[in-house]
Amino acid sequence: MKSGYVAIVGRPNVGKSTLLNHLLGQKISITSRRPQTTRHRIHGIKTTDQGQAVFVDTPGIHANEKRAMNRYLNRAAGTAFNDVDVILWVIDKPEFQSEDQLVLKRIRQANLPVILAINKIDRMEDKEILLPFLQAAEDEFSFAAMIPLSALRGLNLEELETTLFQYLPEGDLIFPEDQVTDRSMRFMASEIIREKLIRSLGQEVPHALTVEIEEYKVEEGLTRIRALILVERTGQKAIVIGKGGEVLKKVGERSRLDLERLIEGKVFLQLWVKVKEGWSDDERALRSLGYTD
């Protein structure tokens, strides 16, 4: 039996979380089209007849380290290279961009088998450019395998899974076979709410908000959740609430439905919005909100 850890790495917004969710066959990592959606390392556990692969979903590695949040995201992504057995590097175009060079630098230092996944091939208009890229990629690094795929469409995911297990070491199960993540329901609730906020808001506000679960209480036939949405400015609070509370109401409804599917039971959800100036550029505030390496 094979078992081990697989770090999913790459620059922001290449589809790492979507790939993880489709490999697992269920959603454990939130997704959106906006960079920095993933802020925490999340373990997704896939158990098959071949063994168990523990995927480590990471924030995207990016060049901007001006704010404390950006520095935290890069640290969280960088430490994923430690104590894993295989690296799954995800890109979304048949080319290496400037931020990919940051990933490549870390990969060269890791001395581990690396599988390159070229995601979103279903969107590729000219597939003839793929072969020259694969040949050029071989000159950049000695990859264990290079697999074009589409996480969203499920293309070549079986090939990827088989290849990953080939490079995992022999070993017993790390987690119980019915477990799919190491994260608590409390954490999952905060992430689901944040996802709905990101998808409902404009470009700037999502980077300035976070969600803190103040109460998570399981009663007979009902789970009560009270969540605090933190933003950095009064104007952002008004945007999150929306005219007549319309945005917050929509976020609450969508979050509750997702949570009820996850929990498989009724959920009573309360959302509050509060201004905490400069929280995303304050190392102490980040730690208190659960942003730890």
Beta strands, then each sheet from edge to edge (+ up, - down):
strand 1: 2-9
strand 2: 42-48
strand 3: 51-57
strand 4: 86-91
strand 5: 114-118
strand 6: 145-148
strand 7: 210-219
strand 8: 222-231
strand 9: 267-275
sheet 1: 2+ 3- 1- 4- 5- 6-
sheet 2: 7+ 8- 9-
end
